[in-house]
Amino acid sequence: MRRNSMTPCHPPSRFGSIMSIEHEIGSLSKETASKLDMDHVYIPFWQYLWGLTFIGPMSMFLWWKGTMFLQIRTNLVKWGILKVKPCDIEALIGKLCLEQSQAIHFYAKSKLDNKTSTIGCLFFADFPYVDINCKPQTADIFAVDINLDTKRFVKGKLDDITLTASETLILLWFNTIAAQHVKLHALANWGLNSDTTVKEVNPFLHRNSVVTTLYNYFGYSTFHGFMEKWEKMGLLSVGWDPDAWVACVNHGIQENIWQHTNIEELVKYSEFVDFVVKVRAIFFSEFAKFKNYFPGVHGEAMFVGTVLHSLDHSLMDWNLEDPLWLDVDCPKFGKMAEIGRIVKVGFVKDVPFLYFHKRFKGSGHPFYDSVYEKAAKINKKFADNMDTCIIK
């Protein structure tokens, strides 16, 4: 996108009838993107300054508090003063595969030898990871089998290497934070419009767009700058190369979205997939009614950047209850476990102390309120955690 091509053509009046608006309102740009990009939308300096003032400090407080407590807990466990809560790793892997956005890597169902248990096969092609020497690598295939009846881990392989449950957990979490979830951030850039003229018709959309743009900038362009500090805190190994992290993130973004035409086969096995499939239909139905109040916005991208993105964060937080379940002493994948712990404590939860509204629930906007009302009848817990912008 280009800043000088972000003005929608003839936006409707904020108080006018949406029925009288022409179908074609305008586009953010006439250019066609060849790939996803997480940080390319321009905003005026004063909007950037607003974000540094009212978002930046709150975000920094979240990761500062999280990493400080992580450092303290890690040392107390090392000294034998605290014990780590027991983890059912096989069940946790089932959650990471079925109850997060990487469920789209579901490929097919099969049967175990006893013919009674149904197995869900998840394939991750061109899989980026960081090896023990902190070098970025790409495996041809990462495969995970889940017993869909018990929702437990069966087996995992990275190319020709058979993985333990602990190793599989590290790889799945790292894929979540470094390659899968960032796709949602990137696609969200096509579901916003931060042009100042948008405030005339939909000021809520405008603020959401500015917030999303800022947070994508923070997440992509500034995150790796904090790694030296985390290394000094002892949370990252000496020599943890930020370029290795950036390489995996870029790989994940540029690989685009995994085709998932058979995702509905998981509806009966996944609370998350069931909710998303149903709410996606609701979202588009309501979006069609109010589309003239969302000039230049791509509906699918907006759904991904709001409903899907926020639920992915909530589920990441609920699923991985304790970051210490990630084994930083793993001889193969310990480096990824280190950064995985930091992301869990500092970049997954809701950002505190925000003065503006960010939920579908109680938004006061007819589109978001209508979607929430219908979504809450399907799963209120999920609906209550749907955000209207990327703010974590």
C-alpha positions as CSV (number, residue, x, y, z in Angstrom):
1,M,0.0,0.0,0.0
2,R,1.1,3.6,-0.5
3,R,0.1,6.5,1.8
4,N,-1.1,8.6,-1.2
5,S,-3.4,5.9,-2.4
6,M,-5.3,5.2,0.8
7,T,-8.1,7.8,0.4
8,P,-11.4,6.1,-0.3
9,C,-13.5,7.5,-3.1
10,H,-16.6,9.5,-1.8
11,P,-17.0,7.9,1.7
12,P,-20.6,8.0,2.9
13,S,-21.7,10.5,5.5
14,R,-21.5,9.3,9.0
15,F,-25.2,10.1,9.4
16,G,-26.4,9.2,5.9
17,S,-28.4,6.1,4.9
18,I,-26.2,3.2,3.9
19,M,-28.8,2.1,1.4
20,S,-28.1,5.2,-0.7
21,I,-24.3,4.6,-1.0
22,E,-22.9,3.3,-4.2
23,H,-21.6,-0.3,-4.2
24,E,-18.1,0.8,-5.2
25,I,-16.7,3.0,-2.4
26,G,-13.0,2.8,-3.1
27,S,-9.9,0.9,-2.4
28,L,-6.8,1.4,-0.3
29,S,-4.7,0.9,-3.3
30,K,-5.0,-0.2,-6.9
31,E,-1.8,-2.2,-6.5
32,T,-1.9,-6.0,-6.2
33,A,0.3,-7.5,-3.5
34,S,2.4,-10.5,-4.5
35,K,2.8,-11.7,-0.9
36,L,1.8,-10.9,2.7
37,D,3.6,-8.1,4.6
38,M,3.3,-7.4,8.3
39,D,4.7,-3.8,8.4
40,H,4.1,-1.7,5.3
41,V,1.1,0.6,6.1
42,Y,2.0,4.3,6.6
43,I,0.4,6.6,9.1
44,P,1.0,10.3,10.0
45,F,3.6,11.1,12.6
46,W,1.0,12.4,15.1
47,Q,-0.8,9.0,15.0
48,Y,2.5,7.3,15.6
49,L,3.1,9.7,18.5
50,W,-0.3,8.9,19.9
51,G,0.6,5.2,19.8
52,L,3.9,5.7,21.5
53,T,2.1,7.6,24.3
54,F,-1.0,5.4,24.8
55,I,0.0,2.0,23.6
56,G,3.8,1.7,23.8
57,P,4.3,2.1,27.5
58,M,1.4,-0.4,28.3
59,S,2.9,-3.0,26.0
60,M,6.3,-2.5,27.4
61,F,5.0,-2.9,30.9
62,L,3.4,-6.2,30.0
63,W,6.6,-7.8,28.7
64,W,8.7,-6.2,31.4
65,K,6.6,-7.5,34.1
66,G,6.3,-10.9,32.4
67,T,10.0,-11.4,31.8
68,M,10.9,-10.2,35.4
69,F,8.6,-12.8,36.9
70,L,9.9,-15.4,34.5
71,Q,13.4,-14.7,35.5
72,I,12.5,-15.0,39.2
73,R,10.6,-18.2,38.7
74,T,13.3,-19.7,36.6
75,N,15.9,-19.1,39.3
76,L,13.7,-20.3,42.1
77,V,13.0,-23.6,40.2
78,K,16.7,-23.9,39.4
79,W,17.5,-23.5,43.1
80,G,14.9,-26.1,44.1
81,I,12.7,-23.6,46.0
82,L,9.8,-23.9,43.5
83,K,8.5,-26.8,41.5
84,V,7.0,-26.7,38.0
85,K,3.3,-27.6,37.8
86,P,3.0,-31.1,36.2
87,C,2.2,-31.1,32.5
88,D,0.2,-33.6,30.5
89,I,2.3,-32.9,27.3
90,E,0.3,-35.3,25.1
91,A,-3.0,-33.5,25.9
92,L,-1.3,-30.1,25.6
93,I,-0.1,-30.9,22.1
94,G,-3.6,-31.9,21.2
95,K,-4.8,-28.4,22.2
96,L,-2.1,-26.7,20.3
97,C,-3.1,-28.6,17.2
98,L,-6.9,-28.4,17.5
99,E,-7.6,-25.3,19.5
100,Q,-5.4,-22.7,17.8
101,S,-5.1,-21.3,14.3
102,Q,-2.5,-23.8,13.3
103,A,-5.4,-26.3,13.1
104,I,-5.5,-25.2,9.4
105,H,-2.6,-27.6,8.9
106,F,-4.9,-30.5,9.3
107,Y,-4.5,-32.6,6.2
108,A,-6.5,-35.8,6.6
109,K,-8.0,-38.4,9.0
110,S,-6.9,-42.0,9.3
111,K,-7.5,-45.0,11.5
112,L,-5.1,-46.6,14.0
113,D,-4.3,-50.3,13.5
114,N,-7.1,-51.2,15.9
115,K,-9.5,-49.4,13.6
116,T,-11.3,-47.8,16.5
117,S,-9.4,-44.5,17.0
118,T,-9.5,-41.6,14.5
119,I,-6.2,-39.9,13.8
120,G,-5.9,-36.4,12.6
121,C,-2.8,-35.7,10.5
122,L,-1.3,-32.2,10.5
123,F,1.4,-31.4,8.0
124,F,3.7,-28.3,8.0
125,A,5.6,-28.0,4.7
126,D,8.8,-25.9,4.4
127,F,8.9,-25.7,8.2
128,P,11.2,-22.9,9.6
129,Y,13.0,-23.4,12.9
130,V,16.1,-22.4,14.8
131,D,18.6,-25.1,15.6
132,I,20.7,-25.4,18.7
133,N,23.5,-23.3,17.2
134,C,20.9,-20.5,16.7
135,K,20.9,-20.9,12.9
136,P,17.7,-20.7,10.9
137,Q,16.8,-23.9,9.2
138,T,13.9,-25.2,7.1
139,A,12.6,-28.7,7.2
140,D,10.8,-30.3,4.3
141,I,8.0,-31.5,6.5
142,F,6.9,-31.4,10.1
143,A,4.2,-33.9,10.7
144,V,2.1,-34.4,13.9
145,D,-0.6,-37.1,14.5
146,I,-3.3,-36.5,17.0
147,N,-5.9,-39.0,18.3
148,L,-9.0,-37.0,17.5
149,D,-11.1,-39.1,19.9
150,T,-8.9,-38.5,23.0
151,K,-7.4,-35.3,21.6
152,R,-3.9,-36.5,22.6
153,F,-0.5,-36.7,20.8
154,V,0.3,-39.9,18.9
155,K,3.6,-39.2,17.1
156,G,5.6,-36.5,15.5
157,K,8.4,-36.3,12.9
158,L,10.6,-33.6,11.5
159,D,11.7,-34.9,8.1
160,D,13.2,-38.3,9.0
161,I,13.6,-37.6,12.7
162,T,11.2,-39.1,15.1
163,L,10.3,-36.6,17.8
164,T,9.5,-36.9,21.5
165,A,6.4,-35.2,22.9
166,S,8.5,-32.5,24.5
167,E,10.3,-31.8,21.3
168,T,7.0,-31.7,19.4
169,L,5.6,-29.2,21.9
170,I,8.6,-26.9,21.4
171,L,8.2,-27.0,17.6
172,L,4.5,-26.4,17.7
173,W,4.8,-23.5,20.0
174,F,7.6,-22.0,18.0
175,N,5.6,-22.4,14.8
176,T,2.7,-20.6,16.5
177,I,4.7,-17.6,17.5
178,A,7.2,-17.3,14.7
179,A,5.5,-18.6,11.5
180,Q,1.7,-19.2,11.9
181,H,0.4,-16.3,14.0
182,V,2.4,-13.7,12.2
183,K,0.3,-14.5,9.0
184,L,-2.7,-13.3,10.9
185,H,-0.9,-10.0,11.7
186,A,0.1,-9.6,8.1
187,L,-3.2,-10.4,6.5
188,A,-4.9,-7.9,8.9
189,N,-3.2,-5.1,7.0
190,W,-5.8,-5.6,4.2
191,G,-8.6,-5.3,6.7
192,L,-8.1,-1.8,7.8
193,N,-8.2,1.8,6.5
194,S,-6.3,4.4,8.5
195,D,-7.0,7.3,6.1
196,T,-8.2,10.4,8.0
197,T,-11.3,10.7,5.8
198,V,-12.5,7.4,7.3
199,K,-13.2,9.2,10.6
200,E,-16.1,10.9,8.9
201,V,-18.0,7.7,8.3
202,N,-16.6,5.3,10.8
203,P,-14.3,6.7,13.5
204,F,-14.2,3.4,15.3
205,L,-12.8,1.7,12.3
206,H,-10.2,4.5,11.9
207,R,-8.9,4.1,15.4
208,N,-8.9,0.3,15.1
209,S,-6.9,0.7,11.9
210,V,-4.3,3.0,13.5
211,V,-4.0,0.6,16.5
212,T,-3.5,-2.4,14.3
213,T,-0.9,-0.6,12.1
214,L,1.0,0.5,15.2
215,Y,1.0,-2.9,16.8
216,N,2.1,-4.7,13.6
217,Y,5.0,-2.2,13.5
218,F,5.9,-2.9,17.1
219,G,5.7,-6.6,16.7
220,Y,7.6,-6.9,13.5
221,S,10.1,-4.0,13.5
222,T,11.0,-3.6,17.2
223,F,10.6,-7.0,18.8
224,H,14.0,-8.4,17.9
225,G,15.6,-5.2,19.3
226,F,14.8,-6.3,22.9
227,M,16.6,-9.7,22.5
228,E,19.9,-8.4,23.8
229,K,18.3,-7.3,27.0
230,W,16.7,-10.7,27.5
231,E,20.1,-12.3,26.9
232,K,21.5,-10.1,29.7
233,M,18.7,-11.2,31.9
234,G,19.7,-14.8,31.3
235,L,16.4,-15.7,29.6
236,L,18.2,-16.2,26.2
237,S,21.4,-18.0,25.6
238,V,24.5,-15.9,24.9
239,G,24.7,-15.3,21.1
240,W,20.9,-15.8,20.4
241,D,20.9,-14.3,17.0
242,P,18.0,-11.9,16.3
243,D,18.5,-12.5,12.6
244,A,17.5,-16.1,13.1
245,W,14.2,-15.0,14.6
246,V,13.6,-12.5,11.8
247,A,14.4,-15.2,9.2
248,C,11.7,-17.5,10.6
249,V,9.1,-14.8,10.9
250,N,9.7,-13.7,7.3
251,H,9.6,-17.3,6.1
252,G,6.2,-17.8,7.8
253,I,4.8,-14.6,6.4
254,Q,6.0,-15.2,2.8
255,E,4.7,-18.7,2.8
256,N,1.2,-17.2,2.9
257,I,-1.8,-19.2,4.2
258,W,-1.9,-23.0,4.1
259,Q,-4.8,-24.2,2.1
260,H,-7.4,-25.6,4.4
261,T,-10.5,-26.6,2.4
262,N,-11.1,-29.7,4.6
263,I,-11.0,-27.8,7.9
264,E,-14.7,-28.4,8.6
265,E,-13.8,-32.1,9.2
266,L,-12.5,-30.8,12.6
267,V,-15.7,-29.1,13.7
268,K,-16.8,-32.1,15.8
269,Y,-13.4,-32.4,17.4
270,S,-12.4,-28.7,18.0
271,E,-14.4,-26.1,20.0
272,F,-12.3,-23.4,18.3
273,V,-12.9,-24.6,14.7
274,D,-16.6,-25.1,15.4
275,F,-16.8,-21.5,16.7
276,V,-14.8,-19.9,13.9
277,V,-16.7,-21.7,11.1
278,K,-20.0,-20.6,12.5
279,V,-19.0,-17.0,13.4
280,R,-17.3,-16.5,10.1
281,A,-20.6,-16.9,8.3
282,I,-22.2,-14.5,10.8
283,F,-19.4,-12.0,10.3
284,F,-19.8,-11.9,6.5
285,S,-23.5,-11.7,6.7
286,E,-23.3,-8.6,9.0
287,F,-20.4,-7.2,7.0
288,A,-22.5,-7.2,3.9
289,K,-25.1,-5.1,5.6
290,F,-22.6,-2.5,6.9
291,K,-19.9,-2.7,4.1
292,N,-20.4,0.9,3.1
293,Y,-19.1,1.9,6.5
294,F,-15.9,-0.1,5.9
295,P,-14.5,1.6,2.7
296,G,-11.5,-0.1,1.2
297,V,-11.6,-2.9,3.8
298,H,-11.3,-6.6,2.7
299,G,-13.8,-8.6,4.8
300,E,-11.8,-11.8,5.1
301,A,-8.7,-9.8,6.2
302,M,-10.8,-7.9,8.7
303,F,-12.2,-11.2,10.1
304,V,-8.7,-12.6,10.4
305,G,-7.3,-9.5,12.1
306,T,-10.1,-9.2,14.6
307,V,-11.9,-12.5,15.5
308,L,-9.3,-15.0,14.5
309,H,-6.2,-13.1,15.7
310,S,-7.7,-12.3,19.2
311,L,-8.9,-15.8,19.8
312,D,-5.5,-17.2,18.7
313,H,-4.0,-15.1,21.5
314,S,-6.5,-16.1,24.1
315,L,-6.2,-19.8,23.3
316,M,-2.4,-19.6,23.3
317,D,-2.6,-18.1,26.8
318,W,-5.2,-20.7,28.0
319,N,-3.5,-23.7,26.4
320,L,0.1,-23.1,27.6
321,E,-0.6,-22.5,31.2
322,D,3.1,-22.5,32.3
323,P,6.0,-21.3,30.1
324,L,8.3,-23.5,32.0
325,W,6.7,-26.5,30.3
326,L,8.9,-25.5,27.3
327,D,12.2,-27.3,27.9
328,V,15.1,-24.9,27.4
329,D,17.6,-27.7,28.1
330,C,16.4,-29.7,25.1
331,P,19.7,-30.6,23.2
332,K,18.0,-30.1,19.8
333,F,15.5,-27.3,20.2
334,G,16.3,-25.5,23.4
335,K,16.9,-22.2,21.7
336,M,13.3,-22.0,20.5
337,A,12.0,-22.9,23.9
338,E,13.9,-19.9,25.3
339,I,12.2,-17.4,23.1
340,G,8.9,-19.3,23.4
341,R,8.9,-18.7,27.1
342,I,9.4,-15.0,26.7
343,V,6.6,-14.6,24.1
344,K,4.2,-16.5,26.4
345,V,4.8,-14.2,29.4
346,G,5.2,-10.9,27.6
347,F,3.3,-10.9,24.3
348,V,0.3,-13.1,24.6
349,K,-2.0,-11.7,27.3
350,D,-4.1,-8.6,27.0
351,V,-2.3,-5.3,27.2
352,P,-3.3,-3.5,30.5
353,F,-4.3,0.1,31.2
354,L,-5.7,0.9,27.7
355,Y,-8.1,3.8,27.8
356,F,-9.9,2.9,24.6
357,H,-12.4,0.2,23.9
358,K,-11.1,-2.9,21.9
359,R,-13.8,-5.6,22.2
360,F,-16.7,-6.6,20.0
361,K,-18.7,-6.8,23.2
362,G,-20.0,-3.3,24.3
363,S,-18.4,-1.6,21.3
364,G,-21.5,0.7,20.7
365,H,-21.1,0.1,17.0
366,P,-24.0,-1.8,15.3
367,F,-21.8,-4.1,13.2
368,Y,-19.6,-5.3,16.1
369,D,-22.5,-5.5,18.5
370,S,-24.6,-7.5,16.1
371,V,-21.7,-10.0,15.5
372,Y,-21.1,-10.3,19.2
373,E,-24.7,-10.9,20.1
374,K,-24.9,-13.8,17.7
375,A,-21.5,-15.2,18.5
376,A,-22.2,-15.2,22.2
377,K,-25.0,-17.7,21.6
378,I,-22.5,-20.1,20.2
379,N,-19.7,-19.7,22.8
380,K,-19.8,-16.7,25.2
381,K,-16.3,-17.2,26.5
382,F,-14.9,-17.0,23.0
383,A,-17.2,-14.1,22.0
384,D,-16.2,-12.1,25.1
385,N,-12.5,-12.2,23.9
386,M,-13.0,-11.0,20.3
387,D,-11.1,-7.8,19.7
388,T,-11.9,-5.2,17.1
389,C,-8.2,-4.6,16.3
390,I,-4.7,-6.0,16.8
391,I,-3.7,-4.9,20.3
392,K,-1.6,-7.8,21.4
